[in-house]
Amino acid sequence: MTASPLQDVRLKRAYDLISDKLARVEEELLLHFRSPIPTIDRIGAYLAQGGGKRIRPALLLLSSRLLDYRGEKDVRYAAVIEFIHTATLVHDDIIDEASLRRGRKSANARWGNNLTVLFGDYLYTMSMGIALDEGDLTILKVLSDTTLSMIEGEIIGIEKEGVLQVTKEEALEITRRKTADLFAAACRLPAHFAPRGDLVAAERLAEYGRCLGMAFQLIDDLLDYTGNEKDVGKPVLNDLREGKLTMPLLLALPRAGVAEREKVATVLKEREFRSVQTSEILSIVDRYDGIPETRALARDYAGAARVALGAFPDSAAREGLLLATESVIDRIR
């Protein structure tokens, strides 16, 4: 999979600031993925090899540096955040009956739903155990509240599957819970253990992370319409095939005609492109400006994320966090 050259440069500049600690996060992930139980060890190794940009751990480490932290707590909590994220992906793939994840077979496609759902549970429990070992109940409460919000978002999202009458506000609420709240948690955690951390810093960093997470998911929704399977790692219009009405189509639908809305309803019902072709749906989204309006909404959230950093003094870490907002908007995968 490829990224735009500009995005690569921005990510590298931000990640270079925390490269040593990111490497230690990777070591921490590999350590905890290992198990004397062969099946757990095999699934863990497979998921670890799947990689990913580790954006959530990177945001936690940048926030930690912003607040002048020099210890190792941020490395361990960054691993916790990544384990929670991975557990969510594992469970999502089961729910969506997905066969691909980042261009490879999903864990459930390789090991079946029974083992994979238990592995997701294992990751959630292990992540909380690592956090509990650190002994900070405030952070543990943030993590547990965030995990509950994510699960609630998944439940709300499932209830809305196949439904044509989803409002913009409902879709944004699902996005906040399922994606943005974990970004917010990752960014705020250092404020609870860093020298310059306090409640005000925690709230500002949480707002930054939440807005960035909203922008990230909106671009992800957009890529489902504009990307290709090679770059995105899953088929185009995969969300609609799974019964999910995401922002580009949701914004276009109020202007669509009865026949066009019926085509969308048909895909939601059939859960495949049998009676309706992908080109017909893409045409509806293009005709009624679903793509530029989604991108504009993502840019608004990215702008709000930058505003949330305004109270922090200039520093390399602050610049890295600002670069992350630009990279999220320009991503092509």
N, C-alpha and C positions, 0 to 999 in steps of 0.2 A: 504494500500500500504506500502511496506517495502523499506528501503534503506540499503545499505551496512553498516556494523558496522563501518568501517573506515570512511565512509562519514559522518555518524551520529556524530562521535567523533569530526571530523574537524569542522562541522557546529556548534556543540555545543560550541566549544572553541571560534569560531568567534562570535557567537550570544551572548554568555555570556558577552562579552565586552559591549554590547549595550542593554542588556535585559530590563532595565528600560525604555529606550526610545522606544524600539520596542513595549512594552506594551502600551505606550502612543499613538503610531501610531495606534495600534489596537483600542483604545478608539476613536481616531479621525475618523477612518474609520466607526465605528459603529454609531457615532454621525451624520455623513453626509449621511450615508445610510438611516437614519430614515427620514420619510416624513409623513405629514398629509394626503397625497394622498395614499389610501390603496394599490393600485397596485404597486406603486413605493416602498412603505415600504416593501411589501411582496417579491418583486424581490430582493431588496437590502439585506433583511435579509437572503434570500436563498443564494445569492452570498457570503455574509460575512461568512456564515456557511461552505462554500466550502473550506475556508482556503487557503492553499498554503504555500510555504516556505517563502514568502515575501522577496525574495532575492534582489529585486531592492531597496525597502526601507532599507534593512539591509546594502547594499553597500553604500547608501547615508549617513546613520548614521555612518558607519565606516570611510568614507571619511571625514565627519564632525569632528569626533574625531581625525583623523589624523592631521587635521588643527587646533586643540585646540579650537573648538567651544563649548561653554557651555550653550547657550540659548535654545530656543524652535523652532526657525525657521526650523531647520532640521526635527523636528517631523512633522510640517505642510507640508513641501515640500515632505517628504517621503510619506505622505498620498496622495498628489497630483500625485506623480509618480505611486503609486499603483492604483489610480482611472483611470489614463490614460491606464495603463496596462490592467485593468479589462474591460474597454470600448473596447479595442482592441480585447480581447478574446471573448466578447459578439458578436461583429460584425463578427469576424472570424467564429464563430460557425454558424451564419446565412448564411454567404457566402458558407461555406463548407457543409451546411445542416447536421451538426454534431448532434448526439443524446446524446453523452456522453461528460462530462468535468470532469476530476479528478475522474472518476469512478461513477459519478452521472449523472442524466439527465441534459442536458444542459438547459440554460434558455429558449432558443427558442423552445426546445422540450416540455417545460412545459407551456409556455405562448404564443407561436406562434411568427412568424417573426415580425408582425406589432408592437406589444408592445415592443418586445425585441430590435428592432433596435432603437426605440425611447428612450429606457432606456440607450442604449449605447451612444446616442447623449447627453442624460441628464448627464451622467458621464463625458463626455468630457467637456461639458459646465461648470459643477460644478467644475471640477478640475481647469479650467482656472480662475473661479471666486475666488476660494481660493487663488490661486497665485496672482491674481490682488489685493486682500485685503492686501497682504504683501507689495505691492507698489514698487517692484523692476522690472523695465521694462527690464533690461538686462536678468534677469531670465525668465521673461515672454516670451521674444524673443526666448530664448533657448528652452523653452517648446513648443512654437507654431511651431518653425522650426522643432523640433523633431517630433511632431505630423504630420506635413505635410509630412515629409520624410517617416514616417510609412505608411501613406495613399498612397503615391506614390509607395512604395514597394508593397503594397497589390494590387494596380492596375497593376503593372508590372507582379506580380505573377499570377494574374488572366489571363492576356494576354498569359502567358506561359503554362497555364493548358492544358493538352492533347497534348503538343508538345514534340516530341522525341528529337529534335535537340536543346537542351538547353546546353549552354557551362558552364564550371566550373565558369568562370568569371561572367556570368550572374546570376548563382545561388548564388554566394557569394555576389553580389550586392543586390539581393533581401533579403538575410539574414541580411546584414548590415542595410538596411533600416527598415525591419520589426521587427528586434529583437535587434541588437547591438546598434543602435542609442539611444534607450531608456536606455540601460545600461550606455552608455557614458554620457547621460544627468544626470542620477541619481548620477554618481560619480563626475561630474564636478560642480554641483550646489553649494556645500558648499564653493568652492573656491571664490564664488561671495559674501559671507557674513561672512566667518570665519576670525579670526584674522590673520592667516598665509596664507590666500588665496590671489592669484594674478593670472594674465593671464597665467603665466608659469605653475603654479600648476593646473589651470583649464585645460590646454591642456594635461598635463601629466596624470591627473586623467581621462580625457575623453578618452585618448588613452588606458589606462588600462581598462576602462569600455567597450570600443568598442571591444577590443580584447577578453575580457572575454565573452562578449555577443556572439561573433562569435563562440567561443569554446562551449558555452552553447547550441547554436542552432545546431551545428554540432553533438554534442552528442545526442541531441533530435532527429535529423534525424537518427542517428545510432540506437537509441532505437526503432525506428519504425520497424527495421529489427531484432533486437536481443532481445527485451523485450517481455513481455507478457501482456495481457490485465489487469490482476490483478495489476501488478506493474505500468504500464504506464497509465492506466485509459482510454484506447481506444484500438480498435482492432489492431492487428499487420498488417503492410503494409497499414495502414489507409491513409497515404499520397498518395500512388500510386492509391488507390481506388478513391481518390478525384481528380485524374488527375495531381498530383504533382510529378515531377521527382526530388528527393532529392539526396544528395551527394553520399551515398553508391552505389546506382544504376547508377547514372550519371558517377561516376569514373570507374565503371565496363563496361559500355556499349561500349566504343571504342574498347575493346578487344573481345567483344561478336560476335558470328557469325550471319549471316543473319536471320536464323530461331529463334535464341534467341532474337534478336532485334524485330522481328515480334511479339513474345509473349508479350513483353513489350508494344509494340504499341497497341496490342489487348486489354490489360487491360486498357490502357489510353483511348481507344475508348469506351469500354463497361462500364467503371467506376464500375466494380465489377469483382470478380473472378468466372466467369462462364465458359468461354472457356479455361482459363488458371488457374492452381492451384497456391496457394501461395507458395507451396514447389518448384515449377518450378522457380519462381522469386528469392526466397531465394537461390536456387542453383546457379543461374547466378551470384548473388552478391558474394557468397562464392567462386565460381570458379575463379573469376577475381579480388579477393582481395579488394572488395569495402569496407568491414568492417575495416580491419587494416589500409587502406589508409585514410579513413575518420577519424579514431581515431588519426592517425599521424598528420593530418592537424589540428585537434582540439588541440592536444598537442603543435603544433607550435604556435597557437594563444595564448594558455595559457602561453607559454614561453614568448611571446611578451608582454603579460599583466604584467608578473613579471618584465620584463626589465623596463617597464614604471614606476614601483614603485621604481626603483633603486636610484633615486635622493632624495628620502625622507629618513630622518634619521630613525634608528631603533626605533620601538615603538610597544606597544601592538596592536594598530590599524593597523599599517602596517603589522604586523604578521597576524592579522585577515583577511586582504585583500589577503595576500599570501595564507592563508589557503583556501580561497574561490576559488582560481584558481585550487587547488588540488581537492577540493570537486566537482567542476563542471566536471572535467575529470572522476572522479570515480563514478558519479551518475548512478543509475540504474532505475530511474524514473523521 
